[in-house]
Amino acid sequence: MLNRIPKFVRSFYFVTGMLFLVWMLFFDSNDFITQYRMSRELSNKEKDKEYYLEKMAEVQQDREELMGNPELLEKFAREKYLMKRPGEDVFIVVPKKEK
């Protein structure tokens, strides 16, 4: 029965190489599955990085516009932080929730 198996398959080097290959693909800490997951996670992180860089650019542009225009700055402060001038009263209108 051993004669039916090709000689190169019975070779010590072939068997050792196959064991090494199986070990590296499935049992090592840097196996194929882990590498695939890490590669996918890296691509997701790069997409997130691009998204946040775009958002940072938008915020920077909005900030420059806001700091360059005093009227816009006042409007922002009044709406966002409910600031007022001395002697003014601020009224907040909250819409009723429908049931």
Secondary structure, DSSP 8 states (H G I E B T S, - for coil): -GGGS-TTTTSHHHHHHHHHHHIIIIISTT-HHHHHHHHHHHHHHHHHHHHHHHHHHHHHHHHHHHHH-HHHHHHHHHHHH----TT------------
